[in-house]
């Protein structure tokens, strides 16, 4: 028997099977209604028809079929072949979530989190995400961990965050492994453990998680949690930088700038710094500013130097704040302005820059008291606005 005949007969059999399923669905069988809906949605054994898919999911859902409730909600949520309808998505997710269906709990929590819907109670989003996490859904565990890191829905608690990330990390989630490594590296974490930070970064990096590759390069570069290894620092930084990671790009720039484990090359250093700075890395922005000021690897330009330093300073990088104060004080790349210089020395001092303390007092001795007060007021406004109003 030829292959074309076999395939044709197979298609006839499948069509016949679907006719049986459709007949059972029409008779009220919820499982058959669910199968008919999935067939219409995918176009398997029948012509693809999203309206028919919704029709059969709805019939099954109204009879309490949890998977149909979830799939129908997902179609409304994502606009899969039909117009998005957040209220209908919420309705059917909520029914499935109440029945304990973990993916419905997670998806409904995400809709609340993303602002697609306003929960009737602020605790709804948290309770749904926690319920999904406690049932072992990895994505929900990662999300709850993130809530505890940034203090969303809960008070910031790195111990609780580590607990949730660990659950997900042990299931192989790469983001969780990276986040767990970051917590173990954090000096404010009560159980800081540099060896464990290295272990988790290493696991994620070796599986291709780019952010972990960048961090692993830093650990090898500085001998944190592992012995210093220049070759590995360069290897992992290059992997991360080539994949577009801003931390990896910045670290590779540092290696080329300092000539550590690679021949010093300012042109290559500034190239990597610029890529990182363009992605918003504050340290790279400061380094680009310094290289423009000194003309290292790039044409000297104090105006561009000031622009990059200002970007970094507004991101609360203390060294850049100190440099901005100096630029205002001596008119480098910007008009000389002692009041603005005082403002930024004050801000740099609050960031822990010890050099700002001495410069601030020396500058004040050369300013009228009224101008000193203006500088203080500008610094206070900048800090109070979380760096939104600093000009």
VMD Tcl script that draws the C-alpha trace (Angstrom):
set ca {
  {0.00 0.00 0.00}
  {1.44 3.40 -0.99}
  {2.31 6.03 1.62}
  {-0.23 8.51 0.20}
  {-3.02 5.94 0.58}
  {-1.95 5.18 4.18}
  {-1.94 8.88 5.04}
  {-5.33 9.38 3.41}
  {-6.84 6.48 5.37}
  {-5.25 7.84 8.55}
  {-6.87 11.21 7.90}
  {-10.25 9.56 7.36}
  {-9.87 7.67 10.66}
  {-8.95 10.85 12.51}
  {-11.92 12.68 11.02}
  {-14.16 9.80 12.07}
  {-12.72 9.94 15.58}
  {-13.45 13.66 15.75}
  {-17.04 13.05 14.64}
  {-17.43 10.70 17.62}
  {-15.90 13.30 19.95}
  {-18.18 16.01 18.56}
  {-21.25 13.81 18.97}
  {-20.32 13.14 22.62}
  {-19.68 16.86 23.14}
  {-23.11 17.69 21.74}
  {-24.50 15.17 24.21}
  {-23.04 17.17 27.11}
  {-19.85 15.19 27.87}
  {-17.52 17.81 29.41}
  {-14.31 15.97 28.52}
  {-15.44 15.60 24.90}
  {-16.34 19.29 24.85}
  {-12.83 20.10 26.08}
  {-11.21 17.89 23.41}
  {-13.44 19.39 20.71}
  {-12.44 22.89 21.81}
  {-8.71 22.11 21.72}
  {-9.14 20.54 18.26}
  {-10.93 23.60 16.91}
  {-8.29 25.88 18.42}
  {-5.33 23.94 17.00}
  {-6.93 22.85 13.73}
  {-6.19 19.21 14.48}
  {-8.64 16.78 12.82}
  {-10.94 19.70 11.92}
  {-10.71 23.13 10.30}
  {-9.26 25.66 12.75}
  {-12.01 27.86 14.22}
  {-11.41 30.00 17.32}
  {-15.09 30.86 17.69}
  {-15.98 27.17 17.87}
  {-13.12 26.65 20.33}
  {-14.53 29.35 22.61}
  {-18.02 27.88 22.22}
  {-16.97 24.40 23.36}
  {-14.62 25.61 26.10}
  {-17.51 27.71 27.43}
  {-19.97 24.80 27.42}
  {-17.46 22.61 29.26}
  {-16.39 25.40 31.64}
  {-19.97 26.13 32.66}
  {-20.29 22.50 33.71}
  {-17.27 22.85 36.01}
  {-14.48 21.47 33.82}
  {-11.38 23.13 35.32}
  {-9.05 22.81 32.33}
  {-11.71 24.32 30.08}
  {-12.11 27.21 32.51}
  {-8.36 27.79 32.42}
  {-7.99 27.51 28.64}
  {-10.95 29.82 28.04}
  {-9.52 32.36 30.47}
  {-6.14 32.16 28.73}
  {-7.72 32.86 25.34}
  {-9.43 35.96 26.73}
  {-6.30 37.01 28.64}
  {-3.85 36.72 25.75}
  {-6.25 37.50 22.91}
  {-5.54 34.11 21.35}
  {-7.59 34.26 18.16}
  {-10.28 36.36 19.84}
  {-10.35 39.92 21.23}
  {-8.83 40.31 24.70}
  {-11.38 40.53 27.49}
  {-9.82 41.02 30.91}
  {-13.07 40.67 32.83}
  {-13.97 37.33 31.26}
  {-10.37 36.17 31.73}
  {-10.60 37.11 35.41}
  {-13.95 35.33 35.78}
  {-12.74 31.98 34.47}
  {-9.23 32.16 35.97}
  {-10.85 32.85 39.35}
  {-13.14 29.81 39.10}
  {-10.23 27.54 38.16}
  {-7.99 29.12 40.81}
  {-10.64 28.53 43.47}
  {-10.57 24.85 42.47}
  {-6.83 24.88 43.19}
  {-5.56 24.89 39.59}
  {-2.05 26.24 40.02}
  {-1.57 27.83 36.58}
  {-4.85 29.71 36.94}
  {-3.69 31.05 40.30}
  {-0.42 32.22 38.78}
  {-1.92 33.77 35.64}
  {-4.59 35.65 37.59}
  {-1.96 36.96 40.01}
  {0.07 38.18 37.01}
  {-2.95 40.00 35.59}
  {-3.33 41.84 38.90}
  {0.40 42.53 39.08}
  {0.55 43.88 35.52}
  {-2.35 46.23 36.17}
  {-4.71 44.55 33.70}
  {-7.19 44.23 36.55}
  {-7.69 45.83 39.95}
  {-8.18 43.19 42.65}
  {-11.09 43.64 45.04}
  {-8.61 43.16 47.88}
  {-4.91 44.11 47.90}
  {-4.07 40.71 49.35}
  {-5.64 38.84 46.41}
  {-2.57 39.05 44.18}
  {-0.22 37.96 46.96}
  {-2.43 35.11 48.15}
  {-2.82 33.75 44.62}
  {0.92 33.91 43.92}
  {1.71 32.31 47.27}
  {-0.82 29.54 46.65}
  {0.81 28.75 43.31}
  {4.30 28.91 44.84}
  {3.36 26.61 47.70}
  {2.06 24.08 45.17}
  {5.54 24.02 43.64}
  {5.09 26.18 40.54}
  {8.62 27.38 39.85}
  {7.70 30.68 38.18}
  {5.52 31.59 41.16}
  {8.31 30.73 43.60}
  {10.67 33.05 41.72}
  {8.04 35.79 41.73}
  {7.47 35.51 45.48}
  {11.23 35.63 46.00}
  {11.35 38.86 43.99}
  {8.53 40.32 46.09}
  {10.61 39.77 49.22}
  {13.76 41.24 47.63}
  {12.22 44.55 46.60}
  {9.58 44.80 49.32}
  {6.54 44.55 47.04}
  {3.49 43.20 48.87}
  {5.76 42.20 51.76}
  {8.37 43.97 53.84}
  {11.82 43.44 52.35}
  {13.20 40.19 53.75}
  {16.26 38.59 52.15}
  {15.95 35.48 54.31}
  {12.44 34.78 52.97}
  {13.56 35.67 49.46}
  {16.43 33.18 49.70}
  {14.03 30.49 50.89}
  {11.78 30.88 47.84}
  {14.64 31.22 45.38}
  {16.20 28.06 46.83}
  {13.02 26.08 46.17}
  {13.02 27.18 42.54}
  {16.80 26.88 42.13}
  {16.75 23.27 43.28}
  {14.22 22.59 40.52}
  {16.73 23.93 37.99}
  {15.38 27.44 37.43}
  {18.32 29.53 36.19}
  {16.94 32.91 37.22}
  {16.40 31.59 40.76}
  {19.96 30.26 40.84}
  {21.25 33.68 39.79}
  {19.10 35.54 42.32}
  {20.15 33.15 45.09}
  {23.80 33.76 44.22}
  {23.16 37.51 44.38}
  {21.63 37.22 47.85}
  {24.51 35.11 49.18}
  {26.87 37.80 47.84}
  {24.96 40.63 49.56}
  {26.72 41.80 52.77}
  {23.35 42.82 54.25}
  {22.16 39.19 54.12}
  {22.43 37.65 57.58}
  {23.64 34.35 56.12}
  {26.06 35.80 53.58}
  {28.13 32.98 52.09}
  {30.58 33.77 49.29}
  {31.23 30.11 48.56}
  {27.52 29.50 47.98}
  {27.32 32.65 45.86}
  {30.07 31.23 43.66}
  {28.35 27.82 43.52}
  {24.98 29.19 42.36}
  {26.45 31.68 39.89}
  {28.60 28.89 38.49}
  {25.64 26.54 38.04}
  {23.57 29.12 36.20}
  {26.50 30.40 34.14}
  {27.44 26.95 32.88}
  {23.86 26.50 31.68}
  {24.03 29.72 29.67}
  {22.41 32.27 32.01}
  {24.14 35.43 30.83}
  {23.80 37.57 33.98}
  {25.37 34.76 36.00}
  {28.24 34.55 33.52}
  {28.97 38.24 34.11}
  {28.91 37.82 37.89}
  {31.07 34.71 37.70}
  {33.64 36.70 35.74}
  {33.67 39.28 38.56}
  {34.18 36.59 41.19}
  {37.15 35.14 39.32}
  {38.56 38.63 38.73}
  {38.44 39.58 42.41}
  {38.89 36.18 44.04}
  {35.47 36.19 45.73}
  {34.24 32.75 46.77}
  {36.96 31.19 44.64}
  {40.63 31.67 43.83}
  {41.56 34.53 41.49}
  {41.79 33.30 37.93}
  {42.46 35.85 35.21}
  {41.88 33.47 32.33}
  {38.46 32.47 33.65}
  {37.59 36.08 34.51}
  {38.30 37.02 30.90}
  {36.49 33.97 29.50}
  {33.24 34.53 31.42}
  {33.29 38.31 30.94}
  {33.70 37.84 27.19}
  {30.80 35.36 27.07}
  {28.50 37.75 28.92}
  {29.66 40.84 27.03}
  {29.23 39.19 23.64}
  {25.68 38.23 24.65}
  {24.91 41.89 25.41}
  {25.06 41.84 29.21}
  {25.92 45.31 30.49}
  {27.81 44.07 33.56}
  {29.89 41.74 31.40}
  {30.58 44.58 28.96}
  {31.65 46.88 31.78}
  {33.90 44.22 33.33}
  {35.52 43.50 29.98}
  {36.15 47.23 29.62}
  {37.82 47.24 33.04}
  {40.07 44.33 32.04}
  {41.21 46.11 28.86}
  {41.57 49.47 30.63}
  {43.78 48.08 33.40}
  {45.64 45.61 31.19}
  {44.79 42.78 33.58}
  {45.11 39.33 32.00}
  {44.92 40.97 28.58}
  {47.03 43.60 26.79}
  {45.99 47.13 27.78}
  {43.92 48.77 25.06}
  {42.06 52.00 25.81}
  {40.22 51.97 22.47}
  {38.76 48.53 23.15}
  {38.07 49.48 26.77}
  {36.03 52.55 25.84}
  {34.18 50.55 23.17}
  {32.94 48.09 25.80}
  {32.27 50.84 28.34}
  {30.11 52.68 25.81}
  {28.04 49.57 25.10}
  {27.46 49.06 28.81}
  {26.82 52.76 29.47}
  {24.22 52.88 26.71}
  {22.32 50.20 28.64}
  {22.35 52.35 31.77}
  {25.25 50.90 33.76}
  {26.25 53.67 36.18}
  {29.86 52.52 36.65}
  {30.40 52.29 32.89}
  {28.84 55.73 32.43}
  {31.28 57.19 34.94}
  {34.20 55.42 33.24}
  {33.16 56.74 29.82}
  {33.00 60.23 31.31}
  {36.50 59.89 32.75}
  {37.91 58.63 29.44}
  {36.32 61.52 27.52}
  {37.81 63.94 30.06}
  {41.30 62.44 29.77}
  {41.11 61.61 26.05}
  {41.93 57.97 26.67}
  {41.00 55.81 23.69}
  {38.65 58.51 22.44}
  {38.88 62.17 21.41}
  {39.02 64.45 24.45}
  {35.68 66.18 25.04}
  {34.75 67.68 28.41}
  {31.17 68.41 27.36}
  {30.56 64.74 26.56}
  {32.47 63.79 29.70}
  {30.12 65.92 31.79}
  {27.05 64.41 30.11}
  {28.08 60.84 30.94}
  {29.15 61.73 34.47}
  {25.78 63.38 35.07}
  {23.93 60.25 33.92}
  {25.96 58.19 36.36}
  {25.60 60.67 39.22}
  {21.82 60.69 38.91}
  {21.95 56.90 39.26}
  {23.54 57.53 42.66}
  {27.09 56.46 41.84}
  {29.20 58.28 44.40}
  {32.40 58.67 42.37}
  {30.46 60.26 39.51}
  {28.78 62.63 41.98}
  {32.21 63.67 43.21}
  {33.38 64.24 39.62}
  {30.27 66.29 38.79}
  {30.93 68.53 41.79}
  {34.51 69.03 40.58}
  {33.28 69.85 37.06}
  {30.89 72.52 38.38}
  {33.57 73.92 40.68}
  {36.16 74.39 37.94}
  {33.92 74.76 34.88}
  {34.90 71.56 33.08}
  {32.33 70.73 30.39}
  {29.78 73.01 32.03}
  {29.71 76.65 33.22}
  {31.42 77.19 36.57}
  {28.84 77.17 39.37}
  {29.89 77.00 43.01}
  {26.33 76.52 44.25}
  {25.90 73.45 42.03}
  {29.35 72.26 43.07}
  {28.31 72.53 46.72}
  {25.10 70.64 45.93}
  {26.93 67.70 44.39}
  {29.71 67.60 46.98}
  {26.93 67.36 49.60}
  {25.26 64.53 47.69}
  {28.58 62.72 47.24}
  {29.29 63.08 50.96}
  {25.91 61.49 51.76}
  {26.95 58.61 49.47}
  {30.03 58.01 51.61}
  {32.66 59.72 49.47}
  {35.23 60.86 52.05}
  {36.93 63.26 49.61}
  {33.67 65.20 49.40}
  {33.88 66.08 53.10}
  {37.11 68.06 52.74}
  {36.21 69.63 49.40}
  {32.83 70.70 50.75}
  {34.32 72.59 53.66}
  {37.04 74.17 51.56}
  {34.48 75.30 48.98}
  {32.17 76.70 51.67}
  {34.97 78.90 52.99}
  {35.08 80.59 49.59}
  {31.31 81.15 49.25}
  {28.85 83.66 50.72}
  {26.69 81.98 53.41}
  {23.56 82.61 51.34}
  {25.04 80.57 48.45}
  {26.00 77.76 50.81}
  {22.38 77.59 51.95}
  {21.23 77.48 48.32}
  {23.60 74.57 47.68}
  {22.29 72.73 50.73}
  {18.69 73.28 49.62}
  {19.43 71.93 46.13}
  {21.09 68.84 47.58}
  {18.17 68.26 49.91}
  {15.65 68.59 47.07}
  {17.61 66.18 44.88}
  {17.88 63.53 47.59}
  {14.25 63.93 48.70}
  {13.04 63.45 45.12}
  {15.09 60.26 44.66}
  {17.22 62.13 42.09}
  {14.24 63.26 40.00}
  {14.85 66.97 40.66}
  {18.57 67.65 40.70}
  {19.00 70.45 38.12}
}
mol new
graphics top color blue
foreach p $ca { graphics top sphere $p radius 0.5 }
foreach p [lrange $ca 0 end-1] q [lrange $ca 1 end] { graphics top cylinder $p $q radius 0.2 }
display resetview
